[in-house]
Amino acid sequence: MPVIARFYGILVKMYFKDHGVPHFHAVYGEYNAVFEIETVRLIEGDLPPRALHMVTEWAERYRTELLDMWKEQIFKQLPGLE
């Protein structure tokens, strides 16, 4: 899973073979959380309050780029379009 951002000890990753709603993973120490990109809503896991705030603020700022990245990778996976 590629790391797409790092800040304050938080790793933001995207599994490009994941399906379902566009989302990203945030890892902070032993904490792991999954966020829906479009709403920047926590959909699985947890983070400490300060890390949660930083990740949601970051995701709101980069939402368009995250969605573009998700769509580009999904498009590359469609048969016959490589």
C-alpha positions as CSV (number, residue, x, y, z in Angstrom):
1,M,0.0,0.0,0.0
2,P,1.7,3.2,-1.1
3,V,2.2,6.0,1.4
4,I,0.8,9.1,-0.2
5,A,1.5,11.6,2.7
6,R,3.4,11.8,6.0
7,F,3.0,14.4,8.7
8,Y,3.5,14.6,12.5
9,G,4.0,10.8,12.6
10,I,0.8,10.0,10.7
11,L,1.0,7.9,7.5
12,V,-1.7,8.3,4.9
13,K,-2.0,5.3,2.6
14,M,-4.3,4.2,-0.2
15,Y,-4.9,0.6,-1.3
16,F,-5.5,1.0,-5.0
17,K,-7.0,-2.5,-5.2
18,D,-9.6,-1.8,-2.6
19,H,-13.2,-1.5,-3.7
20,G,-16.2,0.3,-2.3
21,V,-16.4,3.9,-1.6
22,P,-13.3,6.0,-2.3
23,H,-11.3,6.0,0.9
24,F,-7.8,6.3,2.5
25,H,-6.1,4.8,5.5
26,A,-4.4,6.8,8.3
27,V,-1.9,5.1,10.6
28,Y,-0.6,6.7,13.7
29,G,1.4,4.4,16.0
30,E,-0.9,1.5,16.9
31,Y,-4.0,3.3,15.6
32,N,-5.4,2.7,12.2
33,A,-8.4,4.5,10.7
34,V,-10.2,4.5,7.3
35,F,-11.8,7.7,6.0
36,E,-14.3,8.2,3.2
37,I,-12.8,10.8,0.8
38,E,-15.9,12.6,-0.3
39,T,-17.2,13.3,3.2
40,V,-13.9,13.0,5.1
41,R,-15.9,10.8,7.5
42,L,-14.3,8.2,9.7
43,I,-15.7,4.9,8.5
44,E,-13.6,2.4,10.4
45,G,-11.0,2.3,13.2
46,D,-9.9,5.2,15.4
47,L,-7.3,7.8,16.1
48,P,-6.5,9.9,19.1
49,P,-8.4,13.2,19.0
50,R,-5.5,15.4,17.9
51,A,-4.5,13.1,15.1
52,L,-8.1,12.7,14.0
53,H,-8.4,16.5,13.8
54,M,-5.1,16.8,11.8
55,V,-6.1,14.0,9.4
56,T,-9.6,15.4,8.7
57,E,-8.2,18.9,8.2
58,W,-5.6,17.6,5.8
59,A,-8.2,15.5,3.9
60,E,-10.5,18.5,3.5
61,R,-7.7,20.5,2.1
62,Y,-6.6,17.7,-0.4
63,R,-10.0,16.1,-1.1
64,T,-10.0,16.9,-4.8
65,E,-6.5,15.5,-5.3
66,L,-7.4,12.4,-3.3
67,L,-10.5,11.7,-5.4
68,D,-8.5,12.3,-8.6
69,M,-5.9,9.8,-7.4
70,W,-8.5,7.2,-6.5
71,K,-10.3,7.6,-9.8
72,E,-7.0,7.4,-11.8
73,Q,-6.0,4.2,-10.1
74,I,-9.5,2.6,-10.5
75,F,-9.5,3.5,-14.2
76,K,-6.1,1.9,-14.7
77,Q,-7.5,-1.4,-13.3
78,L,-10.3,-1.6,-15.8
79,P,-9.7,-4.5,-18.3
80,G,-8.3,-3.4,-21.7
81,L,-7.6,0.2,-20.6
82,E,-3.9,-0.1,-19.5
